[in-house]
Every structure is written in C-alpha cells, then in structure tokens.
Amino acid sequence: MNYNSVEEKASQWKVSKRRVQMLCKGGRIKGAIKQSGVWLIPEDSNNPCDNKSSRIMNELRKERRVLSLFSGCGGMDLGFEGDFTIFPKSFNSRINDDWNVEQRNGKIYLPRTGFYTVFANDIRPDAQAAWTSFFSDRGTHNNVYYLDSIVDIVKLHKNNNIDIFPENIDVVTGGFPCQDFSIAGKRLGFDSETSHKGTILDLEEPTKENRGQLYIWMREVIEITKPKVFFAENVKGLTNLGDVKKIIESDFASVSDGGYYVFPARVLLTANYGVPQKRERVIFIGLQKKALRESVLDKLILNNDVSPELDPYPTETHSDSGQVGLMPYCTSRDVLKDLLEPELSLDKDQQSYSKAKYMGKHCQGQTEIDLDGLAPTIRSEHHGNIEFRRLSLENGGKNVDELKKGMAERRLTIRECARIQTFPDEFKFIQKAVGDYKNVTASDAYRLIGNAVPPLFAYHLAKRISELWEVYFTD
C-alpha cells in the first residue's frame, strides 16, 4: 500500500496539517498508521469530513454571518451559534418556551440560533488552537481564525487594499480587552501602558493603539464591514471610570458619519440568565440606521422610544428574589455535582488543576466557592489566583461532608471553571501542539476560560436579536 504524508493530504484536501493530524489521532482516517511519531495515510483515503462539512456549510449559507473580534477561545462565538448543551437549572421553560430545546442525556440542548461565524480573530496562539480544535469539528474551516492584532489587520486592509474581512457581514461582536477597566487591575483605562500586541508601550503619551483604546479599532472594523448590528462587551468597572461609557457610546454612534443608533449601554448580571456565577458585564449594542425600518428609526431617533418591543437586551430568566416566573439562580452544585474527583476522571481538563497552596485570606483567589450559591467571577488568572473547590477545615472549609469522605483541599479544575462559564464538556481545552498550532497548557486554559463570554449568556443575546431581526430590518 502506498502512503501520503500529513502535508500531502492537507494540500490535497485543502485543510490544515493540524486538521489532518487530529483526524488521524481520532481514528477518523481508516488505515492511517503512526511510525516514529509521523502519521502515514493511505494514498486512496478520502477526507472523512467532506460529506459532513458540505452538509453543514450548505446549512450555514442560510444563516446570518457573524464577524468576531477579540474572539479568545470562542465563548461569544459558540453562544451566538448555539448547538450546545447546558444544565437543566440554567433554562427557564416559561420564559424561553419558544427556543425549541431538547432533552439530551440529562441536559438541555440549545439548537442553532440562525447565526454562524465567518471570521474570528485574536493575538493569542493558545486561543487560536483551542478555538479551531473545537469549531473545526462543527464544520468551520480553520482559516476562519485570523491570528494577529486587530490594529495590524485594519492597517493591512486599509493601507494595502487587501480584502481581509469577509463581505455581507450581518453582525460584528467583540469583547475588547478589559484589563485596563477591571477593578482587579490598575484601572488605567484609556491610558493603558500595554500595546495592542500585549507588550509594554515605550511611548510618552497614550495612543489609540494601546490596549485601553482597542475598541476604536473595533469601530474601524464596523466602519469597513457595515454590519446591521454590533455587540461590544466589557467589564462592569468600565462604567465607573468617569465618562468612559458615554465616550465609547458616542464613538460607536459616530461610525459612518453617525450611521449607527447605539442603545444606552447596560450592565447585565449573567446569573440572571442561568450562568452560575457573579459575573457582571457591560454590553454595547448598535443598529445600522440605513438598514432599519423607517417606523423603527422614527421611534428610536425621533421619539427616543426604546419600548419593550424594541429593546435588544434579553429578558432575565433567573433571580434570587423569588419573583414569579423566574427560576432561582443556577448554583455551583447544579453544574459540578456529577464530576468525579481529578484522580478518578478520564477528562484531561478535570484532571488538571492548580497545585498552588493556600496563601491566606489577604490574597486574591483564596476562598472556597459556595456550592449552594453562585460561584465568584471566573477571572483570567492562573495557579495561585484560582478559587478553591474546597478548603480544609483548618483553612476555613465548609464542605464538611466531602472532607469527611477524604476529599482533599484543592483549587477548581479546568473543567469546573469551564462548566461555571457554561462551556459544554465537548469543548476540550488542554491540548498538545499539532502542526502549526500551539499547545494549550493548564495555565493557558485558565486564562482562556476566564477571558471568555459565557456561551449561555451570548446565546441569550443572539436569540433576542434574532427575535427582533424582522422587526428592525427590511430584509
């Protein structure tokens, strides 16, 4: 039998080398063998994803096109697309009875939203590796993810007349970097000392290329692609920094000479949408004026009428107040109770957790999560700043029953953090380097998960704008 190399098959099938290696590793290519660490593939092998990819792509062509910026590992993108599972207590069947969900193996399956990602971007190679590994199995080609600074991409597009961004974009999403607005950081905001590439600036004065002003480059992409809708996400702390929120709203509204109506940004608590954590985020939403129905534009612009029928922010589904019609908060226990301890699990992401010792209450990340309440915000941290799944009695642990069973003091695992963020278990974070793609370490995974928009929260945003699409727009 004659064999081809991974490189030859990648060229023949028009996919990445990483994709071919993953297919080999997963046993998807019949007859593929590994010799001296190198995969050899039968010459007459066909791409096992051809039929699936063609079917998926034909379905996707009917959906609305999303351009994703500051994509990270894809929390916002997964939520905007749908097609994943959540835990039952995260879903309110009274309010979202039109979602057409399904029961699957004790979980709730959220169907596709009608949106799909045609462009994703970040500067982190580990984010690219995690994103492409997951989304390629959903039929998305790896070349959708563009690894580069948004500043350099926009400059390349504008200065070199290179059409980097896809055409006919319906939605632009972006969680522009939040470290400079977060209460956990220095809060330098617009005066950030970090560049768009993540390095320290060597400049006397702040510039619009610093990390704190990268939303300006998201604005540039909106100007170029002219989506009907855009969503921008950041930390709650942004709203407490002087006039920052109003400045950003004004800057977004001025795109295309005032071509967008920008709703007053709103701070949303993700726990109110079924996410089991105390995560608050400010959401900016803008609509292209030219695409709006005249009657809608009149109500929004002339009458300043943002009635419930036109409000793009999703309806809350959960509460801790016992309000009629709302579900009680989904708790940490609701999403973690069925997980085995790391030493018993076969899931690499559940096996992996920070071994950093308890450092005292005066340090960040030294608390035990409340199993019967909301988890704290999963931050973009690693090792010593990751909260504890359980503390010993000596260090103030309250999970006495678990401790009596001999369960040891430890911090949250990668999988536990991912579940609290509402990522499905099918999303694998820790990975070996494959082809041109970086490996993803436990430290990488903690940061990626902490930086992500909870997929369930993003799903709420996508479903609400989908409901209003024909109300807002003429096509």
Salt bridges, closest charged atoms under 4 A:
GLU59 OE2 - ARG55 NH1 3.61
GLU63 OE1 - ARG112 NH2 2.99
GLU81 OE1 - ARG112 NH2 3.94
GLU81 OE1 - ARG138 NH2 3.02
ASP83 OD2 - ARG138 NH1 3.85
GLU102 OE1 - ARG104 NH2 3.10
ASP126 OD2 - ARG124 NH2 2.55
ASP137 OD1 - ARG19 NH1 2.96
ASP152 OD2 - LYS197 NZ 2.38
ASP170 OD1 - LYS228 NZ 3.75
ASP180 OD2 - ARG211 NE 2.77
GLU209 OE2 - LYS155 NZ 2.62
GLU209 OE1 - HIS196 NE2 3.71
GLU220 OE1 - LYS158 NZ 2.84
GLU233 OE2 - ARG281 NE 3.18
GLU249 OE2 - LYS245 NZ 2.99
GLU280 OE1 - LYS236 NZ 3.22
ASP311 OD2 - ARG266 NH1 3.19
ASP334 OD1 - LYS89 NZ 3.67
ASP338 OD1 - ARG419 NH1 2.44
GLU341 OE2 - ARG390 NH2 3.00
GLU341 OE2 - ARG410 NH2 3.06
ASP347 OD2 - ARG415 NE 2.82
ASP349 OD2 - ARG415 NH2 2.95
ASP372 OD1 - ARG333 NE 2.68
GLU381 OE2 - ARG379 NE 3.87
GLU387 OE2 - ARG379 NH1 3.13
GLU402 OE2 - ARG389 NH2 2.72
GLU402 OE1 - ARG390 NE 2.82
GLU416 OE2 - ARG389 NE 3.82
GLU416 OE2 - ARG410 NH2 2.91
ASP425 OD2 - LYS107 NZ 3.52
ASP425 OD1 - ARG415 NE 3.87
ASP425 OD2 - ARG419 NH2 2.68
ASP436 OD1 - LYS17 NZ 3.86
ASP444 OD2 - LYS438 NZ 2.68
GLU467 OE1 - ARG464 NH1 3.08
ASP475 OD1 - LYS228 NZ 3.83
